Amino acid sequence: MPDRRLTQPFCLAALAALAVVAAIPAAIASQAEPAKSPAPATAGAAAPSPAAAAGSPAGYRLHKTIPLGGDGGWDYLAFDSAARRLYVTRATRVIVLDPDTGKVVGEIPNLSGVHGVALASDLGRGFISNGRADKVTVFDLKSLMVLSELKSTGQNPDAILYDPASHRVFAFNGRSGNATVYDAASGQVAATIPLGGKPEFAASDRKGSVFVNIEDKNELVAIDAAKLAVTHRWPLAGCEEPSGLAIDVAHQRLIVGCGNETSLIVDSASGRVVARLPIGKGVDANGFDPGAGLAFASCGDGTLTVMREETPDRWTVAAKAATRQGARTMAVDERTHAVYLATADFGPRPAPTAAEPRPRPPILPGSFVILVVGP
């Protein structure tokens, strides 16, 4: 993921709208355009998901703002629904929040350029990617104590993922275009996998396959987590700079967030694009809630697009909820069906210089917040 998010989110617009905003109407009349594909739909694709058949909630709106303050940028959020913990990355530390009370319950300090957190609940361990240090920090999920530091075999570990089927951790190195794979129990490096481009976010089907977006090639790569090799490389036609990625494991559908205000729904078994949906500007994360049958795209323009899975091959935009400018990263609470996003307030953008032709607007001190959006 680009280093721009370690200093501040990419998008900035009308600062006057940064107060708590009302939700945009809960339904969008137009239906998403289905993707054209020569492959016929399977019999399973015709059946609606259980959540869609029951009538998934679509009226998502901003319910709560949790002020956290502090200095530094941020990147990915990670949610442990069972343990009721939200992990918030803050460049030099990870803040651990109780989502039910909004209180900080712990912190993992002394980190360097934090991007993401992967949770191995079955092993009682967590893994943090330290992009600037080229390391992965291992910590205990209960005590939050640091257990060890693992050296990366690549540069700038960014997205990080635990695959429960193989009990391996995949750290995707943005600058060197590869993935370092660790045995989660021992911390030993199992392999370094060349990816042929800059990896962004990743997802696991929990059955032995790991998927990752290749941002600079507009591709989706499938990895065999047991053989530790790339098995498929699928071009994402009509998708520019894919970033966010989520998965509906039950129906083998990947939700890809694209920089050109598009989300693709991809069959994880074949790479077939089954649907295209319009989303906001500046997407950086996607999520999926299996209990509600809904997918999400968080965008820096201050919107959260809610997408309903009517059937595995038919998806619609259910709502576009208002968040705040810069709220590009998110995590889903599968218990409450709420979505948590991170953002802050910003000062005026500095004038361009020869050394910095595209300066970023500064984060206003103490303005960092977590937004809670839900039905």
DRENDO-1510 file (C-alpha; in Angstrom, 1 decimal, always signed):
<recs>
REC; n; res; u; v; w
REC; 1; MET; +0.0; +0.0; +0.0 .
REC; 2; PRO; +1.4; +3.4; -0.8 .
REC; 3; ASP; +3.3; +5.2; +1.9 .
REC; 4; ARG; +0.9; +8.2; +1.5 .
REC; 5; ARG; -1.4; +6.6; +4.0 .
REC; 6; LEU; +1.3; +6.5; +6.7 .
REC; 7; THR; +1.3; +10.3; +6.7 .
REC; 8; GLN; -2.3; +11.1; +5.9 .
REC; 9; PRO; -5.0; +9.7; +3.7 .
REC; 10; PHE; -4.9; +10.5; +0.0 .
REC; 11; CYS; -8.2; +12.3; -0.5 .
REC; 12; LEU; -9.1; +15.8; +0.7 .
REC; 13; ALA; -12.1; +17.9; -0.1 .
REC; 14; ALA; -14.4; +20.5; +1.5 .
REC; 15; LEU; -13.2; +20.7; +5.0 .
REC; 16; ALA; -16.4; +22.3; +6.2 .
REC; 17; ALA; -18.1; +18.9; +5.6 .
REC; 18; LEU; -16.0; +17.2; +8.2 .
REC; 19; ALA; -18.6; +17.4; +10.9 .
REC; 20; VAL; -20.8; +14.5; +11.6 .
REC; 21; VAL; -22.9; +14.0; +8.5 .
REC; 22; ALA; -26.3; +12.6; +7.8 .
REC; 23; ALA; -26.6; +9.4; +5.9 .
REC; 24; ILE; -27.3; +9.5; +2.2 .
REC; 25; PRO; -30.6; +7.9; +1.4 .
REC; 26; ALA; -30.5; +4.2; +2.0 .
REC; 27; ALA; -31.2; +2.9; -1.4 .
REC; 28; ILE; -29.9; +3.7; -4.9 .
REC; 29; ALA; -32.4; +3.1; -7.6 .
REC; 30; SER; -30.0; +1.9; -10.3 .
REC; 31; GLN; -28.9; -1.7; -10.4 .
REC; 32; ALA; -25.3; -2.6; -11.0 .
REC; 33; GLU; -24.4; -3.5; -14.5 .
REC; 34; PRO; -23.6; -7.2; -14.7 .
REC; 35; ALA; -20.2; -8.1; -16.1 .
REC; 36; LYS; -20.1; -9.6; -19.6 .
REC; 37; SER; -18.6; -13.0; -19.6 .
REC; 38; PRO; -18.7; -15.9; -22.1 .
REC; 39; ALA; -18.8; -18.4; -19.2 .
REC; 40; PRO; -22.3; -19.6; -18.3 .
REC; 41; ALA; -23.6; -19.2; -14.8 .
REC; 42; THR; -23.5; -22.3; -12.7 .
REC; 43; ALA; -26.5; -23.9; -11.1 .
REC; 44; GLY; -25.2; -22.7; -7.7 .
REC; 45; ALA; -25.0; -19.1; -9.0 .
REC; 46; ALA; -28.8; -18.9; -9.4 .
REC; 47; ALA; -29.6; -19.4; -5.8 .
REC; 48; PRO; -29.7; -16.4; -3.5 .
REC; 49; SER; -27.5; -16.2; -0.5 .
REC; 50; PRO; -29.3; -16.9; +2.8 .
REC; 51; ALA; -28.8; -13.4; +4.0 .
REC; 52; ALA; -30.1; -11.9; +0.7 .
REC; 53; ALA; -33.2; -14.2; +0.8 .
REC; 54; ALA; -33.9; -13.0; +4.3 .
REC; 55; GLY; -33.7; -9.3; +3.4 .
REC; 56; SER; -30.3; -7.8; +4.3 .
REC; 57; PRO; -30.3; -4.4; +6.0 .
REC; 58; ALA; -29.3; -1.5; +3.6 .
REC; 59; GLY; -29.9; +1.6; +5.7 .
REC; 60; TYR; -26.3; +2.2; +6.8 .
REC; 61; ARG; -25.5; +5.5; +8.5 .
REC; 62; LEU; -23.0; +7.1; +10.8 .
REC; 63; HIS; -23.9; +6.2; +14.4 .
REC; 64; LYS; -21.0; +7.1; +16.5 .
REC; 65; THR; -17.6; +8.9; +16.4 .
REC; 66; ILE; -14.9; +7.7; +18.7 .
REC; 67; PRO; -12.2; +10.3; +19.3 .
REC; 68; LEU; -8.7; +8.8; +19.8 .
REC; 69; GLY; -6.5; +11.8; +19.0 .
REC; 70; GLY; -2.7; +11.4; +19.0 .
REC; 71; ASP; -0.2; +12.1; +16.3 .
REC; 72; GLY; +0.8; +10.1; +13.2 .
REC; 73; GLY; -0.9; +8.7; +10.2 .
REC; 74; TRP; -2.7; +5.4; +9.9 .
REC; 75; ASP; -3.4; +2.5; +7.6 .
REC; 76; TYR; -5.3; -0.8; +7.9 .
REC; 77; LEU; -7.8; -1.7; +10.6 .
REC; 78; ALA; -8.3; -5.3; +11.9 .
REC; 79; PHE; -11.3; -6.5; +13.8 .
REC; 80; ASP; -11.6; -9.5; +16.1 .
REC; 81; SER; -15.3; -10.0; +16.4 .
REC; 82; ALA; -15.1; -12.9; +18.9 .
REC; 83; ALA; -12.6; -11.3; +21.3 .
REC; 84; ARG; -14.2; -7.8; +20.8 .
REC; 85; ARG; -11.1; -6.0; +19.9 .
REC; 86; LEU; -10.4; -3.4; +17.1 .
REC; 87; TYR; -6.7; -3.0; +16.1 .
REC; 88; VAL; -5.9; +0.5; +14.8 .
REC; 89; THR; -2.5; +1.1; +13.1 .
REC; 90; ARG; -0.8; +4.4; +13.9 .
REC; 91; ALA; +2.6; +4.5; +12.1 .
REC; 92; THR; +4.7; +3.8; +15.3 .
REC; 93; ARG; +2.2; +1.8; +17.3 .
REC; 94; VAL; -1.0; -0.2; +17.2 .
REC; 95; ILE; -3.9; +1.0; +19.4 .
REC; 96; VAL; -6.3; -1.7; +20.7 .
REC; 97; LEU; -9.8; -0.6; +21.2 .
REC; 98; ASP; -12.9; -2.2; +22.9 .
REC; 99; PRO; -15.5; -1.5; +20.2 .
REC; 100; ASP; -18.4; -1.9; +22.6 .
REC; 101; THR; -17.2; +0.7; +25.0 .
REC; 102; GLY; -15.0; +2.8; +22.7 .
REC; 103; LYS; -12.2; +2.6; +25.3 .
REC; 104; VAL; -8.6; +2.0; +24.6 .
REC; 105; VAL; -7.6; -1.3; +26.2 .
REC; 106; GLY; -4.0; -1.5; +25.2 .
REC; 107; GLU; -1.2; -0.5; +22.8 .
REC; 108; ILE; +1.7; -2.1; +21.1 .
REC; 109; PRO; +4.5; +0.6; +20.9 .
REC; 110; ASN; +7.9; +1.0; +19.3 .
REC; 111; LEU; +6.9; +0.0; +15.8 .
REC; 112; SER; +8.1; +1.5; +12.5 .
REC; 113; GLY; +5.8; +2.4; +9.6 .
REC; 114; VAL; +3.0; +0.1; +10.6 .
REC; 115; HIS; +0.6; -1.0; +7.7 .
REC; 116; GLY; -1.5; -3.9; +8.9 .
REC; 117; VAL; -2.3; -6.5; +11.6 .
REC; 118; ALA; -3.0; -10.2; +10.9 .
REC; 119; LEU; -4.7; -12.3; +13.7 .
REC; 120; ALA; -4.0; -16.0; +14.2 .
REC; 121; SER; -6.7; -16.6; +16.9 .
REC; 122; ASP; -6.1; -20.4; +16.8 .
REC; 123; LEU; -2.4; -19.8; +17.8 .
REC; 124; GLY; -3.1; -16.8; +20.2 .
REC; 125; ARG; -0.8; -14.6; +18.1 .
REC; 126; GLY; -0.9; -11.5; +16.1 .
REC; 127; PHE; +1.4; -10.2; +13.4 .
REC; 128; ILE; +2.2; -6.6; +12.5 .
REC; 129; SER; +3.9; -5.4; +9.2 .
REC; 130; ASN; +6.5; -2.7; +9.9 .
REC; 131; GLY; +7.1; -1.2; +6.4 .
REC; 132; ARG; +9.9; +1.1; +7.3 .
REC; 133; ALA; +11.9; -1.5; +9.2 .
REC; 134; ASP; +11.3; -4.4; +6.8 .
REC; 135; LYS; +10.2; -6.5; +9.7 .
REC; 136; VAL; +7.1; -8.3; +11.1 .
REC; 137; THR; +6.3; -8.0; +14.8 .
REC; 138; VAL; +4.8; -11.0; +16.6 .
REC; 139; PHE; +2.6; -10.3; +19.7 .
REC; 140; ASP; +0.5; -12.2; +22.1 .
REC; 141; LEU; -3.3; -11.7; +21.5 .
REC; 142; LYS; -4.2; -11.7; +25.2 .
REC; 143; SER; -1.4; -9.7; +26.8 .
REC; 144; LEU; -0.4; -7.7; +23.8 .
REC; 145; MET; +3.2; -8.3; +24.7 .
REC; 146; VAL; +5.7; -8.5; +21.8 .
REC; 147; LEU; +7.1; -12.0; +21.4 .
REC; 148; SER; +9.6; -11.6; +18.6 .
REC; 149; GLU; +10.5; -9.6; +15.4 .
REC; 150; LEU; +10.8; -11.4; +12.1 .
REC; 151; LYS; +13.0; -10.1; +9.3 .
REC; 152; SER; +11.4; -9.7; +5.9 .
REC; 153; THR; +12.9; -11.1; +2.8 .
REC; 154; GLY; +11.6; -8.1; +0.8 .
REC; 155; GLN; +11.2; -4.4; +1.2 .
REC; 156; ASN; +8.3; -2.5; +2.8 .
REC; 157; PRO; +6.0; -5.3; +4.1 .
REC; 158; ASP; +2.5; -3.8; +3.7 .
REC; 159; ALA; -0.6; -6.0; +3.6 .
REC; 160; ILE; -0.4; -8.9; +5.9 .
REC; 161; LEU; -2.6; -12.0; +6.1 .
REC; 162; TYR; -2.9; -15.2; +8.2 .
REC; 163; ASP; -4.1; -18.3; +6.3 .
REC; 164; PRO; -5.7; -20.7; +8.8 .
REC; 165; ALA; -5.6; -23.6; +6.3 .
REC; 166; SER; -1.8; -23.6; +6.0 .
REC; 167; HIS; -1.0; -21.9; +9.4 .
REC; 168; ARG; +1.2; -19.5; +7.5 .
REC; 169; VAL; +1.5; -15.7; +7.5 .
REC; 170; PHE; +1.9; -13.9; +4.2 .
REC; 171; ALA; +3.5; -10.4; +4.3 .
REC; 172; PHE; +3.2; -8.7; +1.0 .
REC; 173; ASN; +6.2; -6.5; +0.2 .
REC; 174; GLY; +5.1; -3.4; -1.7 .
REC; 175; ARG; +8.5; -2.1; -2.8 .
REC; 176; SER; +10.1; -5.4; -3.8 .
REC; 177; GLY; +7.0; -7.0; -5.4 .
REC; 178; ASN; +7.1; -10.2; -3.6 .
REC; 179; ALA; +5.6; -12.0; -0.5 .
REC; 180; THR; +7.5; -13.3; +2.5 .
REC; 181; VAL; +5.7; -16.4; +3.9 .
REC; 182; TYR; +6.3; -17.4; +7.6 .
REC; 183; ASP; +5.3; -20.4; +9.5 .
REC; 184; ALA; +3.0; -18.8; +12.1 .
REC; 185; ALA; +4.0; -21.1; +15.0 .
REC; 186; SER; +7.8; -21.0; +14.6 .
REC; 187; GLY; +8.3; -17.7; +12.8 .
REC; 188; GLN; +10.6; -19.3; +10.3 .
REC; 189; VAL; +10.5; -18.1; +6.7 .
REC; 190; ALA; +8.8; -20.8; +4.5 .
REC; 191; ALA; +9.3; -19.1; +1.2 .
REC; 192; THR; +9.6; -15.8; -0.8 .
REC; 193; ILE; +7.1; -15.7; -3.6 .
REC; 194; PRO; +7.7; -13.3; -6.6 .
REC; 195; LEU; +4.5; -11.6; -7.6 .
REC; 196; GLY; +5.5; -9.7; -10.7 .
REC; 197; GLY; +4.3; -6.3; -9.5 .
REC; 198; LYS; +3.3; -4.2; -6.5 .
REC; 199; PRO; +1.0; -6.2; -4.2 .
REC; 200; GLU; -1.9; -4.4; -2.4 .
REC; 201; PHE; -4.5; -6.1; -0.2 .
REC; 202; ALA; -5.0; -9.9; +0.1 .
REC; 203; ALA; -7.6; -12.4; +1.1 .
REC; 204; SER; -7.7; -16.1; +2.0 .
REC; 205; ASP; -10.5; -18.6; +1.1 .
REC; 206; ARG; -9.4; -20.6; +4.3 .
REC; 207; LYS; -9.2; -23.7; +2.1 .
REC; 208; GLY; -5.6; -23.3; +0.9 .
REC; 209; SER; -5.7; -20.4; -1.6 .
REC; 210; VAL; -4.6; -16.8; -1.0 .
REC; 211; PHE; -5.4; -13.9; -3.4 .
REC; 212; VAL; -3.7; -10.6; -3.8 .
REC; 213; ASN; -4.3; -7.5; -6.0 .
REC; 214; ILE; -1.3; -6.4; -8.1 .
REC; 215; GLU; -1.9; -2.6; -8.2 .
REC; 216; ASP; +0.5; -1.6; -11.0 .
REC; 217; LYS; -0.5; -4.4; -13.3 .
REC; 218; ASN; -4.3; -4.4; -12.8 .
REC; 219; GLU; -4.2; -8.0; -12.0 .
REC; 220; LEU; -5.4; -10.5; -9.4 .
REC; 221; VAL; -3.0; -13.3; -8.4 .
REC; 222; ALA; -3.9; -16.6; -6.8 .
REC; 223; ILE; -1.4; -18.4; -4.6 .
REC; 224; ASP; -1.4; -22.0; -3.5 .
REC; 225; ALA; -0.7; -21.7; +0.3 .
REC; 226; ALA; +0.6; -25.3; +0.6 .
REC; 227; LYS; +2.8; -25.3; -2.5 .
REC; 228; LEU; +3.8; -21.7; -2.0 .
REC; 229; ALA; +3.5; -20.8; -5.7 .
REC; 230; VAL; +1.5; -18.6; -7.9 .
REC; 231; THR; -1.2; -20.7; -9.6 .
REC; 232; HIS; -3.2; -18.1; -11.5 .
REC; 233; ARG; -2.7; -14.5; -12.7 .
REC; 234; TRP; -6.0; -12.9; -13.8 .
REC; 235; PRO; -6.2; -9.6; -15.6 .
REC; 236; LEU; -8.9; -7.2; -14.2 .
REC; 237; ALA; -10.3; -5.6; -17.3 .
REC; 238; GLY; -11.8; -2.2; -16.5 .
REC; 239; CYS; -10.2; -2.0; -13.1 .
REC; 240; GLU; -7.5; +0.6; -12.5 .
REC; 241; GLU; -5.1; +0.3; -9.6 .
REC; 242; PRO; -6.9; -2.4; -7.6 .
REC; 243; SER; -6.4; -1.9; -3.9 .
REC; 244; GLY; -9.0; -3.2; -1.4 .
REC; 245; LEU; -9.9; -6.9; -1.5 .
REC; 246; ALA; -12.5; -9.0; +0.5 .
REC; 247; ILE; -14.0; -12.4; +0.1 .
REC; 248; ASP; -17.3; -14.2; +0.4 .
REC; 249; VAL; -15.8; -17.6; +1.3 .
REC; 250; ALA; -19.1; -19.6; +1.1 .
REC; 251; HIS; -19.8; -18.5; -2.5 .
REC; 252; GLN; -16.2; -18.1; -3.7 .
REC; 253; ARG; -16.6; -14.5; -4.6 .
REC; 254; LEU; -13.9; -11.8; -4.3 .
REC; 255; ILE; -14.7; -8.2; -3.9 .
REC; 256; VAL; -12.1; -6.0; -5.6 .
REC; 257; GLY; -11.9; -2.2; -5.1 .
REC; 258; CYS; -10.6; -0.3; -8.1 .
REC; 259; GLY; -9.2; +3.3; -8.3 .
REC; 260; ASN; -11.6; +4.2; -11.2 .
REC; 261; GLU; -14.7; +4.2; -8.9 .
REC; 262; THR; -15.5; +0.6; -9.7 .
REC; 263; SER; -15.8; -2.6; -7.7 .
REC; 264; LEU; -15.5; -6.0; -9.4 .
REC; 265; ILE; -17.0; -9.2; -8.1 .
REC; 266; VAL; -14.7; -12.1; -9.2 .
REC; 267; ASP; -15.2; -15.9; -9.1 .
REC; 268; SER; -12.2; -17.0; -6.9 .
REC; 269; ALA; -12.2; -20.4; -8.6 .
REC; 270; SER; -12.0; -19.3; -12.2 .
REC; 271; GLY; -11.1; -15.6; -12.2 .
REC; 272; ARG; -14.3; -14.7; -14.0 .
REC; 273; VAL; -15.7; -11.2; -13.4 .
REC; 274; VAL; -19.4; -11.7; -12.6 .
REC; 275; ALA; -20.4; -8.2; -11.7 .
REC; 276; ARG; -19.3; -4.6; -11.8 .
REC; 277; LEU; -20.6; -1.9; -9.4 .
REC; 278; PRO; -20.1; +1.8; -9.0 .
REC; 279; ILE; -18.4; +3.0; -5.8 .
REC; 280; GLY; -16.9; +6.3; -4.6 .
REC; 281; LYS; -13.5; +7.9; -5.3 .
REC; 282; GLY; -10.3; +6.9; -3.6 .
REC; 283; VAL; -11.2; +3.4; -2.4 .
REC; 284; ASP; -8.6; +1.8; -0.2 .
REC; 285; ALA; -10.4; -1.1; +1.6 .
REC; 286; ASN; -13.2; -3.6; +1.1 .
REC; 287; GLY; -15.1; -5.8; +3.5 .
REC; 288; PHE; -17.7; -8.5; +3.5 .
REC; 289; ASP; -20.3; -9.4; +6.2 .
REC; 290; PRO; -21.4; -13.0; +5.6 .
REC; 291; GLY; -24.3; -12.7; +8.1 .
REC; 292; ALA; -25.8; -9.8; +6.2 .
REC; 293; GLY; -24.8; -10.8; +2.7 .
REC; 294; LEU; -23.3; -7.3; +2.2 .
REC; 295; ALA; -20.0; -6.1; +0.9 .
REC; 296; PHE; -18.4; -2.6; +1.5 .
REC; 297; ALA; -16.1; -0.2; -0.2 .
REC; 298; SER; -14.6; +2.6; +1.9 .
REC; 299; CYS; -13.6; +5.6; -0.1 .
REC; 300; GLY; -11.6; +8.8; +0.6 .
REC; 301; ASP; -14.3; +11.0; -0.8 .
REC; 302; GLY; -16.3; +10.4; +2.4 .
REC; 303; THR; -18.6; +7.6; +1.2 .
REC; 304; LEU; -19.1; +3.9; +2.1 .
REC; 305; THR; -20.7; +2.0; -0.7 .
REC; 306; VAL; -22.9; -0.9; +0.5 .
REC; 307; MET; -23.3; -3.8; -2.0 .
REC; 308; ARG; -25.8; -6.5; -1.6 .
REC; 309; GLU; -25.2; -10.1; -2.9 .
REC; 310; GLU; -28.6; -11.0; -4.4 .
REC; 311; THR; -27.1; -14.2; -5.8 .
REC; 312; PRO; -23.4; -15.1; -6.2 .
REC; 313; ASP; -23.6; -13.7; -9.7 .
REC; 314; ARG; -26.0; -10.8; -9.1 .
REC; 315; TRP; -25.0; -7.9; -6.9 .
REC; 316; THR; -26.6; -4.5; -6.5 .
REC; 317; VAL; -25.6; -1.2; -4.8 .
REC; 318; ALA; -27.9; -1.1; -1.7 .
REC; 319; ALA; -26.7; +2.2; -0.3 .
REC; 320; LYS; -24.0; +4.8; -0.2 .
REC; 321; ALA; -23.6; +6.0; +3.3 .
REC; 322; ALA; -21.9; +9.3; +4.2 .
REC; 323; THR; -18.7; +9.0; +6.3 .
REC; 324; ARG; -16.0; +11.7; +6.3 .
REC; 325; GLN; -13.3; +12.8; +3.9 .
REC; 326; GLY; -10.2; +10.5; +4.2 .
REC; 327; ALA; -12.1; +7.5; +5.7 .
REC; 328; ARG; -10.5; +5.1; +3.3 .
REC; 329; THR; -9.7; +2.1; +5.5 .
REC; 330; MET; -12.2; +0.0; +7.4 .
REC; 331; ALA; -13.0; -3.2; +9.2 .
REC; 332; VAL; -16.3; -5.1; +9.6 .
REC; 333; ASP; -17.8; -6.4; +12.9 .
REC; 334; GLU; -19.6; -9.6; +11.9 .
REC; 335; ARG; -21.4; -9.7; +15.2 .
REC; 336; THR; -23.1; -6.3; +15.1 .
REC; 337; HIS; -22.8; -5.8; +11.3 .
REC; 338; ALA; -21.2; -2.4; +11.9 .
REC; 339; VAL; -18.3; -1.0; +9.9 .
REC; 340; TYR; -15.4; +0.9; +11.6 .
REC; 341; LEU; -13.4; +3.5; +9.6 .
REC; 342; ALA; -10.5; +5.8; +10.5 .
REC; 343; THR; -10.0; +9.5; +9.5 .
REC; 344; ALA; -9.0; +12.9; +10.9 .
REC; 345; ASP; -9.2; +16.6; +10.1 .
REC; 346; PHE; -6.7; +18.3; +7.9 .
REC; 347; GLY; -5.1; +21.7; +7.5 .
REC; 348; PRO; -4.6; +23.7; +4.3 .
REC; 349; ARG; -2.5; +22.0; +1.6 .
REC; 350; PRO; +1.0; +23.5; +1.4 .
REC; 351; ALA; +2.1; +25.2; -1.8 .
REC; 352; PRO; +4.0; +23.0; -4.2 .
REC; 353; THR; +7.7; +23.1; -4.4 .
REC; 354; ALA; +10.4; +21.6; -6.7 .
REC; 355; ALA; +11.2; +19.1; -4.0 .
REC; 356; GLU; +7.5; +18.4; -3.2 .
REC; 357; PRO; +5.4; +19.1; -6.2 .
REC; 358; ARG; +2.3; +17.3; -4.7 .
REC; 359; PRO; +2.4; +18.1; -1.0 .
REC; 360; ARG; -0.1; +16.5; +1.3 .
REC; 361; PRO; -2.3; +18.5; +3.6 .
REC; 362; PRO; -1.2; +18.2; +7.3 .
REC; 363; ILE; -3.3; +16.2; +9.8 .
REC; 364; LEU; -4.6; +18.5; +12.5 .
REC; 365; PRO; -3.2; +17.5; +15.9 .
REC; 366; GLY; -5.5; +15.5; +18.1 .
REC; 367; SER; -8.2; +15.1; +15.4 .
REC; 368; PHE; -7.9; +11.4; +14.7 .
REC; 369; VAL; -11.2; +9.5; +15.1 .
REC; 370; ILE; -12.9; +6.1; +14.5 .
REC; 371; LEU; -16.3; +6.3; +12.8 .
REC; 372; VAL; -18.9; +3.6; +13.4 .
REC; 373; VAL; -21.4; +3.1; +10.5 .
REC; 374; GLY; -24.2; +0.6; +10.8 .
REC; 375; PRO; -27.8; -0.3; +10.0 .
</recs>
